Amino acid sequence: MMITETNTNPTLNFEQAWRQLETRDREAPFLYAVTTTGVFCRPGCGSRMPLRGNTRFFSTAAEARAAGFRACQRCRPEEARTWPVARMCSHLEANLDRAVSLEELGRLVKLSPFTAQRQFKQAMGATPSQYQRALRANGLRNQLQKGATVTDAIYEAGYGSSSRAYEQAPLGMTPGRFLAGGRGEKIRFAVAEAAGLGWIIVGATDRGICWLAIGDSPMQAEASLRTEFPAAEIAADPKLTSMVQAVIEGLRGTSKSAELPLDLRGTAFQLKVWKALQEIPAGETKTYSQLATEMGSPTSTRAVARACATNRVSVLVPCHRVVGVSGSLTGYRWGVERKRELLRTEGVQR
């Protein structure tokens, strides 16, 4: 709905909107357009303040578009992280020490709990509770890496108790063990040969697969695991051979390898990228820029590429399905030829 000085609605009128625009309120629930430039923006945009008589307010980008205005290239008002999502993110970030209900988020942005969660998940690739857990875990990692004691790090990160931190933090190990480089953590592994690729190693904690790599030999594959987790207690476990075989069979489309448990660790953004990678169907490829745009972050192509490069669970989190803008295979942690072979087995010719 467009809002002018003679057009109001029950929740927002021109005077209220104008006051919020004057203060550049980033959480204001509207977009504004300027008749002299033909552009619509977010309230917090850094562009020049318009004259009152040239300003129009809209509830959505679609309404502004329909009225003949185009999106600002500076604040990008059509990106997925719209004001309700931004407001919910801010609220979740400010309340890490407690669980925030969907009802509370719905009241905050004047949406039903179901709609609030749907919009949030569509924009962020995670539910509000998953996003909040990822923020806590990331804060915990940062505190530990800065040298804080485990107890201080746990409470600074927003956990109510140490047991909650050990239970919820997606570190793949307890905070104390993470601080010690994985010392005392047990990682089991198994290796098997995959025709045309080399030797595949699967390393797993009690929570799931934390390492999946490809090497030229069993020794090289094992060395990759020990290099990644130098302080962990690492031991071969024949029981994991079935996991490796499931991965290999999955390359031929004859296994439910997608159901294997994963122990992924990373920042909220990395987890979002890895989730997006898992949603690329076998036999298809996307560019880094396409992936960034679909995630609602079109300017984060480089960050997406970095997240792909730090993926510790190759094949199951299929970063090989992402290619350069020209269609080139670009780099791959385990070699471009292996990337080509992985795509070939999925029916992609490069």
Secondary structure, DSSP 8 states (H G I E B T S, - for coil): -EE-TT---SS--HHHHHHHHHTT-TT-S-EEEETTTTEEE-TT--S----GGGEEEESSHHHHHHTT-EE-TTT-TTSSS-HHHHHHHHHHHHTTTS---HHHHHHHHTS-HHHHHHHHHHHHSS-HHHHHHHHHHHHHHHHHHTT--HHHHHHHTT-SSHHHHHHH-TTSS-HHHHHTTTTT-EEEEEEEEETTTEEEEEEE-SSSEEEEEEESSHHHHHHHHHHHSTTSEEEE-GGGHHHHHHHHHHHTT-S-GGGS-B-----HHHHHHHHHHHTS-TT--EEHHHHHHHTT-TT-HHHHHHHHHT-SBTTTS-GGGEE-TTS-----TT-HHHHHHHHHHTT---
